[in-house]
Amino acid sequence: MPLDHFVTLGRSGLRVSPFCLGTMTFGEDWGWGSSVEDSHKILSRFIELGGNFIDTANFYTRGHSEKIIGEYLKKSVKRRDQLVIATKFFSSLYTGDPNAGGANRKSMIAACDNSLRRLQTDYIDLYWMHCWDRYTPIEETMSALNDLVSAGKIRYIGFSDTPAWKCAEAQMTAKFRGWAPLIALQIEYSLLERTVEGELVPMASELGLGITPWSPLKQGVLTGKYTRENHGKAEAGRGEWVEAALNDKAYTIIDELVKISKEINSSPSRVALAWLQQKPGVTSSIIGTRTLKQLDDNIAALDVILQPEQVEKLDELSKPELNFPAQFIQNAGPFGMGGTTINGVKNDANPLAPKSDKERYEVAAR
């Protein structure tokens, strides 16, 4: 699939590329990342290849990421409308100011205006709540977001890193109030983070939210750069984030990614991205790159076709432990479906259900 084979995001008509360019690495303010010049080259390459979906946040490199994108839009893009620019609010850039962050009306409107200024644009295509603000009523957040849509400052809204039950409350509130609905959900999702399959992924499917996974390569852990053989020797730009993810399970998955990549003449990162892209509900995975080489390698994952047995093996090795009741329900709960096949899925029989004709007769007679 080429990068310019667009897909609609959630239950909306917004067309986005199957990969989204993540720009958390734009700017060297955090001690790692891409220079302004390299960031502009990455943007140019992504757009040249057909990509139109760009994701950032107000606090990425302390606002520098948004500024880098804004400077690029002003100098290099003929039509601002050809791109889908997404950014986020929530994080505070002013220590000690209680209203400089969060999802209340005051902080959100100020954050939006500042993002518009840094991005040098009149509107934001997709505005994300970066994280759930447990101190602000969800009605206030959704009302303020709807007002920003009505004012023309933003076009669509989405949630990131928010519990499924709170997303559902927000979506139902918007539906019954006639406010702009959520169209997308941004969550961490990869071979090393699949717990979202318990609640968040089914919720997104039910409520019409397109999923845009962040960290699909788990901070670079799934690129094949880190192996059992070089454990403790390969330097990680993101330090503790990478080291915390390198355990026996991770190395087992990495071993399999390396094996499959050799079988299909590809790379571990492409295999990991291809596996994620075919997961139900996933619309556009967010790829964050520091170099053009990384960008090209990641985009090539759209052409990778995994065999069913390869997907099955990766599924098996990365199978998550889901929170209650997800695993319980997945295992058919206490009732089961009587060993029937429904929608092509074979359901387990209830071990406590009647087995013989005599037992069934006795049950029917009650």
C-alpha positions, -999 to +999 in steps of 0.1 A: +000+000+000+015+034-010+016+062+015-009+081-007-036+054-004-056+074+021-080+061+047-108+078+066-102+084+102-128+069+125-165+077+118-156+108+098-148+118+063-113+130+071-088+114+048-053+106+062-023+087+050-019+051+065+012+063+084+013+095+104+045+114+108+052+119+146+073+149+154+083+144+190+119+141+178+118+175+160+143+197+178+173+189+200+160+206+231+157+174+251+192+163+243+182+140+215+162+145+183+166+161+148+180+195+140+157+220+124+173+214+090+169+176+093+134+180+105+125+200+074+141+174+052+120+147+069+088+167+064+096+172+027+104+135+022+072+124+039+050+148+018+068+139-014+060+103-008+023+111-004+019+115+034-005+142+046-009+134+083+015+151+108+013+148+146+028+170+172+020+184+207+023+217+225+050+204+248+071+185+223+106+199+227+090+227+248+070+240+219+099+239+194+084+210+174+053+230+166+075+260+157+096+239+134+065+227+116+051+262+114+082+275+098+081+247+073+045+253+064+052+290+058+082+285+036+077+251+019+041+243+015+021+257-014-013+247+001-018+244+038-051+227+032-033+197+016-020+186+051-038+172+081-020+189+111-027+174+145-015+187+178-023+182+215-032+202+246-029+193+283+008+196+292+019+228+310+048+248+298+047+272+328+057+255+361+036+266+391+007+280+371-024+258+379-043+268+348-014+265+323-022+228+318-050+203+319-083+202+300-103+230+315-118+257+293-093+284+303-061+263+298-074+247+266-083+279+248-049+294+258-031+263+246-049+263+213-041+300+206-004+294+214-003+263+192-019+282+163+008+309+168+037+285+168+023+265+139+016+298+120-018+285+108-054+297+112-067+263+122-058+228+136-072+198+117-072+174+146-069+186+182-061+159+208-066+159+245-031+145+254-042+129+286-073+126+308-076+155+333-092+139+364-098+174+379-120+187+351-156+175+344-157+159+310-187+181+301-165+212+304-138+197+282-162+186+255-181+219+255-149+239+251-138+216+223-171+220+206-168+258+209-133+257+193-148+237+164-176+262+160-151+291+161-132+275+132-100+271+152-101+233+151-118+209+127-119+175+145-112+162+180-097+131+195-084+117+228-050+103+237-041+082+268-075+083+284-094+053+300-120+036+279-148+044+303-140+081+302-138+081+264-172+065+263-187+091+287-172+119+266-186+104+233-221+099+247-221+134+262-212+148+228-238+127+211-267+137+233-257+173+235-253+176+197-216+186+201-187+177+179-178+140+185-145+123+190-132+107+158-099+092+169-080+076+197-042+079+202-028+051+224+005+032+228+002+000+208+029-024+197+041-059+200+053-050+234+021-031+245-011-050+237-030-045+269-051-019+251-068-048+233-088-054+265-109-022+267-096+006+245-095-011+212-131-026+214-144+007+228-128+026+198-144+002+174-179+004+190-178+042+192-163+050+158-128+061+168-100+055+144-069+043+163-035+060+157-009+040+177+020+059+192+054+042+198+047+013+174+083+004+177+085+008+215+110+037+216+131+018+189+133-014+209+116-033+180+140-021+153+164-049+158+191-026+171+189-041+206+196-079+208+205-104+234+240-104+220+246-067+225+227-063+257+241-034+277+264-023+248+240-006+223+236+030+234+200+042+236+192+078+228+161+076+251+180+059+279+158+046+306+127+044+284+145+018+262+163+000+290+130-005+309+115-023+280+144-047+274+135-079+291+133-116+282+099-113+265+111-084+244+142-103+233+121-133+224+099-111+202+129-093+187+144-127+178+113-136+159+112-102+142+148-107+130+139-143+118+109-132+098+127-102+084+153-125+070+126-148+055+110-120+036+141-099+029+129-070+050+138-054+084+126-060+119+111-025+122+091-030+090+078-064+102+067-049+135+049-020+118+033-043+093+020-066+121+005-036+139-010-020+107-032-051+101-047-051+136-085-044+138-092-007+143-058+006+135-061+034+109-027+053+108+003+043+129+025+072+141+061+068+130+087+090+147+120+092+129+152+112+134+167+105+100+156+102+064+170+066+064+147+057+093+117+073+076+123+054+043+127+022+062+095+027+082+074+037+052+085+006+033+065-014+059+034-005+040+045-029+013+053-058+037+029-087+035+031-111+064+020-148+060-007-160+084+017-183+102+041-153+108+013-132+122+002-161+144+036-166+158+040-129+166+006-129+182+015-159+203+048-144+216+033-110+224+000-122+239-009-098+267-023-104+302-055-084+300-073-068+330-105-082+343-130-088+327-114-087+293-095-120+296-125-135+314-149-126+286-124-137+259-123-171+275-161-173+272-168-165+308-188-190+329-214-196+302-197-201+269-216-203+236-222-241+237-193-249+214-209-231+185-192-211+156-204-175+153-191-151+127-164-176+118-152-179+154-153-212+172-166-206+208-157-229+237-184-250+253-194-244+289-177-272+309-206-270+334-233-273+307-253-306+303-234-331+282-258-360+277-293-361+261-307-371+294-291-340+311-304-317+284-339-332+287-339-326+324-328-290+319-355-284+293-381-299+316-374-274+344 
